[in-house]
Amino acid sequence: DSSALSHRRDGRTLKGDVIWRGRLNDLRDYKKKYGDCLVPYRYKGHRRLGLWVSTQRQLYRKSLLSKDRIEILEAEGFV
C-alpha cells in the first residue's frame, strides 16, 4: 500500500529516510572502528552497509543523490 509510505515533497518516503539514517549511523560506527568510510562492498561485518555505501557512491556519480545527503556524507568524510 503506497499510502502507508508517506511520500514527502521530494519524492522520498519517510520509511526510506529512516532506513537511510540507520545506514548512516552504521557508517559512523564503521568509521569509529576503522577510521574511514571505505566500507568494502562485501563487508562481512555488515553486508547491507557495504551495499548501501556502494549505492550512495553510484547515486553521487550519476548526480542522483540529494544535496542534503551529499552534505551529510561529506561531513562524515565519505569519499
C-alpha positions in Angstrom: 0.0 0.0 0.0 1.8 3.1 -1.2 -0.2 5.4 1.0 1.5 3.8 4.0 4.8 5.1 2.8 4.0 8.8 3.4 5.7 10.5 0.4 7.5 13.7 1.0 7.6 16.6 -1.5 11.0 15.5 -2.8 9.6 12.0 -3.7 11.4 10.2 -0.9 9.4 8.3 1.7 9.6 8.6 5.4 10.4 4.9 5.7 13.2 5.4 3.2 14.6 8.3 5.2 14.5 6.2 8.4 16.4 3.4 6.6 18.9 5.9 5.1 19.6 7.4 8.6 20.0 3.9 10.0 22.7 3.1 7.5 24.3 6.5 8.1 24.6 5.5 11.8 26.1 2.2 10.8 28.6 4.0 8.6 29.5 6.2 11.6 30.1 3.1 13.7 32.3 1.6 10.9 34.3 4.9 10.8 34.8 4.8 14.6 36.1 1.3 14.3 38.3 1.6 11.2 38.9 5.3 10.8 37.4 5.8 7.4 34.3 5.3 5.3 35.8 2.9 2.8 33.4 0.0 3.5 34.1 -2.9 1.2 31.1 -4.0 -1.0 31.2 -7.5 0.5 31.9 -6.3 4.1 31.4 -9.4 6.2 30.6 -7.4 9.3 27.5 -5.8 7.8 26.8 -6.8 4.2 23.9 -4.3 3.8 26.2 -1.5 4.8 28.7 -2.4 2.0 25.8 -2.4 -0.5 24.4 0.9 0.8 27.8 2.6 0.6 28.3 1.3 -3.0 24.8 2.6 -3.9 25.4 6.0 -2.4 28.6 6.3 -4.5 26.7 5.3 -7.6 23.9 7.8 -6.9 26.5 10.5 -6.4 28.3 9.8 -9.6 25.0 9.9 -11.5 24.0 13.2 -9.8 21.0 11.4 -8.2 21.9 12.0 -4.6 20.2 14.9 -3.0 22.2 17.9 -1.9 21.4 17.4 1.8 22.6 13.8 1.7 25.7 14.8 -0.1 26.5 17.4 2.6 25.8 14.8 5.4 28.1 12.2 3.8 30.8 14.7 3.1 30.7 15.9 6.7 31.4 12.2 7.7 34.4 12.1 5.4 32.7 9.9 2.8 34.6 9.9 -0.5 
